[in-house]
Structures are given as structure tokens and as C-alpha cells.
């Protein structure tokens, strides 16, 4: 199943070694293992989907990685508003827990939260916990934690791909278990340091008309600092789309491992001049941060 | 090796800070006054002296005029070079340690113990904060106290003069000045011999205090929180002191700095430990006339007198209050080492001196050097601001208030931020803020705790914004995004930004503004 997936604990080279094993999972009664390997949670949930892991020599720091996605009975508005309170009460978290001698269990964790846009996308969202120094630990206890969680009627939460890796950089390892498709997100360092993406758009930009709308296509090669979305801003009066009251902005979420993307922009047939700008952006600790926009020649209409 | 030379070596750890020395906090308030005084010649200096004595600099009651004048003297000699001020502070700290050692020896305390007390005083973290603050510290008057103690009961006239000088240090040293000699006499010799000197000191302090309060000072003593005593703060301050001792060791997980091993730190620490052990070994044969219990009693009594007046202070517990009692803590620690036996004292004394040297290196590297570097970077950035005029606003955002034990050198308080920016730009007056926030119904500058200044669009056109990003680069946004609800914003231009297209009147979305990159600031 995806929880242990293709990475596995065995002899993978450092630092892409996954300490989580394929067996030994504790699956609570409220969770159902699906055919695909993901785990479905509905209704009330209290407990943990977990595994005890012995700490390994030569692994001073561990980071837990996991994936989650939600389905709702009624569609959510694709906004950047945090819609988690509408999805469930209580809290759901990915925990990089560990037990300490005489001192119980410590649970550094990251809460599972979704914006309207992420929830509506139907794609998986990746979560990465804070690192834990293993010298503090007797044993490691990575888990999806459900702390008095009450999922709203019609909400289905799926979790998958829990891995425990030796360093923060290792979360990018392709050998780790991961469902598809996964939303792109800023790296932990990029998020903390409020860095804009540093990838680049590549030619060709494409444009075709379809049912009164323009279907715009672009290719973006991710850099070290990731872009989790693309902003496409258009004006039909020739004004600068960045500071014009007539500008309309579309947000397209980026997916991991996918460079080519498309979006539709409503443009009146007789409108001219049309100016369209596109920029890669990422949500960081200080808010939304965009790269310098580009104005692809193929998308402009003089 | 000469014992004094070892003290000099111990002070060497503070030279790690030498090339980073910068002016700090109140220095920014006083420097413009110093410049003005120098420019005015003898009359200017006299005017500064009168203003300091009458308490018309801070406009609150303080007994600090002698420290301020001393700071002026050093700054004038050093021509506004912070290294000169820092060197003077180090020399005074060194002098205090030497005087402590000599005074204890003079009163019959074991020479080795007295030397160890001075050595520990040099490196104890509780004595450290004031080393990096130049103009408003109690060093030289505190040195006066030790001279006073050194003279003991013999020179009562000089003792009275020194006690009066000590009163105007600006710190809470009154109890120590008044009761230090009787304490030393009771603990270390006999109280009868101290009666004439004590009487002279008390008389002089009473007369000087009366004259100062009655005829010179123009401020009401009740209004200055540094001199406001409140009963309910007692246990809180005791708790803060004990917590401060533990945190300043650099050992707890939440300490303001952590003791770490660096080449320079370890080298200095090992050298300090070995030298201290060598001095203590040589002093093994020198005994003392005073019992260890009496020495400990003197240390404890002095610590109580040093901390005592600060225990009821209403204005929190800044680290500088630890300086006055620290010599007595050092005496207590040294006595504790001696209680283990002479051989164990040699080892434990050496280890303590070594540990606190390493502790000093760690604190300087983790707190004071980063704070000084940030101050320099900020000053360079402020100097690059263009078009600053009198009456403008300057908002500096993203600078931390403190770096472990070091406060932000200029922006920690609103009172120092303004003079600093005026110093750097050469323009004044300007209003300096630490934040630009949305505070319904509009934008406002955060000046200090519970103080906001609402901004109109016209005010914004007189506002300069400096934002330190999370990755450590200063940015100068040209626009401010004002949230007007439902995900809509107005982009308002800051000083120097043209708005020929009337953007400020347009209603925009966050995504649109984000496309402007770092040229737009979201409060």
C-alpha cells in the first residue's frame, strides 16, 4: 500500500532512505484502507494511523512526509481562504513524534490544512513536519494524528505516502512513496525565508480560441525555489494588468513533476488591445510572492 | 606571571567584540546633545552639564548627571569612535576587578580568594550587559565605591566625596554606598572602626541628596519608573533575577544564547582556566585573617545590598541591574570554591573562570556581534534613503527587538529610534516607526507599545518604508496595499513614488498587486 509504498526501509542509499517499513502499521477503526493504498477517513476520528520505528545509526535528523486530499459533497470556492474549519472540527496533523526516556512522547507536527483552491483541485497536498534530532529519541513514531476530529458530512479525507527521511532535503527524493497528482509547494526553507520562485518559463507559449475563450498554454521549468501557482493577468483595454482596475487574474495551481499547463481566459472577440502577463508565484510565510511577470508575445493582441 | 596580567588576559575575551563595537540605545539620544555641546564651546558644555544635573535631558527624574558628563568626556576625547568608549568601559571593568581584589586583601581576606573573586567578576555573565553600553553606565562611580572600600575607615573625607560621586551614577547603588563600609567592617574586621567613616558617608550623602532634590533637580521623583518602588513587584523581580542567573549560564534550552565550542572561545577558555589555576596555586601559601564564613557573609550581604533597591522597582528587570551586585556574587562563588579545600579550589576556580570565559565568547558571538552587524547594515540602509525631509515618517519593518541578551542597538525603543535615524540621515525631526499596520479604519504606524499614529494618504506620501525581508535583505517598497475588504485592495504610493495614472484610486486584487513583486508592501 501507499503508506509504505515503493521507497521502503531496505538499503536505499542515503539520504533517500525511508525509515518507515511496509508492515507494522496501526490502522484505527475509523480508517479504511483503499484499493489504491490510500487510507480513507470519514465522520468522527480520534487516534492515529501510525508505526513505531527504531532509530537508525547514522541518521541524526528525521523529517516526516505525508500526503492528503479532500473531497466534498458540495464544491468549494477556489480561493486562498483556509477552508479547514469547514472540512472538520478538531485537528488532523502529520506528526514526527518520538518517545523520550522518562518523558513520554513529544509530537512535533504540521496540521493538515487546505485552502479552498487546494481542496477544490482534488489533487494531493504534501505535508512536511519539522525535523527531529534523533539523539533525543528512544523510538520514532511517525503518524497521521486525529485529535478529536469530526469531519463534516460529505467530507472524505484521504491520506497516503507517509515516509520518514533522514534530512529535510530528502523529501524531494523520487524514490519515496507518493500518490499522483500532487500539488507543488514551496520548500520549507523557501517558505521560511519568503523567497519567490526562481524557475523559468520556456517557449513556446500557445494560444487557441475555444467557445469564446482563449486557452493559454505555457511551460515552466521549476527552479530551486518552487512555484506553487501561476498568475495570469489580462486586460482588454491595453492597460498594465498589474495596476489596472480592469485587470482579471486567473490562478492555476502547479503540480509536482508537471511542466506544461493550460488555462482558459475569457476574452471578448472584439477586444483590443489585449495584454496578458503571467508570473510564477508561491505562498510563503509572508504571503504570496511572485516572480517578475512576463508578457508572452503569443498571448498579446495589439 | 603577574596576577594583574592574568586579569588583562581574562578581559581579552571581550576583544572578540572590538571591531564590532557600536553605539547602543541611549547613546543615540545623548550623541546629538554631545555634538551640540561641543559646537557651543565652554558655554555649550556648561549648558549640557546644567541640563543633565537638572534632569532636563530625559525629562524624568534620574540621578545620572555624572555618568552623562563622564560619557561626554570620553566621547569628546574619542571623537565619536565607539571603540574608544568600549576601551574605556573595559578599562573601568578591569579597574573594578582589580580594586575588588585589592579591597578584599586589604580587609584581610585570603589573597587567593580575593584574586579569584576579581577574576570571576571579570567574566561572570551578570556583569556583561553594561560592557556594551557606553554613556549611561555606573562603571566609574562604582570604581569609586571600591576605592572607598579600599581606603576603609581611615580616610573619611575622601570616602564621603566618593560616596557622593557614586550617588549620581544613575543606578541603584545607594544602599551599597551607605552600608558597604559598615558591612565590610562588621563581616571582615570590627564595626567600631568604621563608625567615623560611616557617619561621614551618611552625612555627605544626606546633604548632597537634600541639596540635589531641593535645589537642583527640576523633575518629580515619583514619575521616573527607574526610581519608582512598588511593593507588589518584589517576588516577580526575585524570580526574574534567579531566572536571569540560570539563563545567563547559556545552559538551558531556552537560554538567550547557548554555550558553544569555537576555536577562539575554547582557546581563551582553556588559557583562562590554566592561568587562573596557576595563580591560585602560587597563592596557596598566602593565608587570610578572615574566616571563610565571614567572607561568605560579606558576599551575601553585598549581594543583598546590591540587589535590594532593585527588587521593588516597577519598570521590569533589565540585565544591567545585575552589574552592581555581581562582585559580591563573585565573592560568594570564590568562597564556595574555597570551602571545597585549597586543592579543590584550584581546580574548581580554574574551571569556573574557564567556563565563564567560554560563556562570554558564546554570548558575544551569538548576541552582541550579530546585533552590532545588524545595526551597521541598518545604518547603511538608512543613509541610502533619498529625499528625507523634516517631518517625514520612516518605518523600519522586520528588525527584531533583541538578539538574545542584546537589545536592538537603535530600534529597541521609540525614544532611541528617532535620534538614530536623524543621526544617520542628518535630517530631523523625523518620526520613526517599527511597523505599518492596518488598524481600522485605515493604515497606522506602530510607534511603540500601545502607540499608533493613524496615516492619511497625504501622510503616506511623506513615509519612507524599509522592510527587512526574511532572507535578510532590505527592501524599499514603493506602494502599500491597503485592504478594503472582500479581497480588494488600494495601492497607495509612498514618498518618491509617482502616480500619474491615478492607481491610488483603483480597486485591485491581491494577485494583481503580487505581480508588482517586492515593490508593494502588504501590512
Boltz contact constraints between the chains, C-beta under 6 A:
constraints:
  - contact:
      token1: [A, 193]
      token2: [B, 470]
      max_distance: 6.0
  - contact:
      token1: [A, 193]
      token2: [B, 471]
      max_distance: 6.0
  - contact:
      token1: [A, 194]
      token2: [B, 469]
      max_distance: 6.0
  - contact:
      token1: [A, 194]
      token2: [B, 470]
      max_distance: 6.0
  - contact:
      token1: [A, 195]
      token2: [B, 471]
      max_distance: 6.0
  - contact:
      token1: [A, 231]
      token2: [B, 511]
      max_distance: 6.0
  - contact:
      token1: [A, 242]
      token2: [B, 512]
      max_distance: 6.0
  - contact:
      token1: [A, 242]
      token2: [B, 515]
      max_distance: 6.0
  - contact:
      token1: [A, 242]
      token2: [B, 516]
      max_distance: 6.0
  - contact:
      token1: [A, 243]
      token2: [B, 503]
      max_distance: 6.0
  - contact:
      token1: [A, 245]
      token2: [B, 506]
      max_distance: 6.0
  - contact:
      token1: [A, 245]
      token2: [B, 507]
      max_distance: 6.0
  - contact:
      token1: [A, 247]
      token2: [B, 512]
      max_distance: 6.0
  - contact:
      token1: [A, 249]
      token2: [B, 509]
      max_distance: 6.0
  - contact:
      token1: [A, 249]
      token2: [B, 511]
      max_distance: 6.0
  - contact:
      token1: [A, 249]
      token2: [B, 512]
      max_distance: 6.0
  - contact:
      token1: [A, 279]
      token2: [B, 515]
      max_distance: 6.0
  - contact:
      token1: [A, 287]
      token2: [B, 522]
      max_distance: 6.0
  - contact:
      token1: [A, 288]
      token2: [B, 514]
      max_distance: 6.0
  - contact:
      token1: [A, 290]
      token2: [B, 514]
      max_distance: 6.0
  - contact:
      token1: [A, 290]
      token2: [B, 515]
      max_distance: 6.0
  - contact:
      token1: [A, 293]
      token2: [B, 515]
      max_distance: 6.0
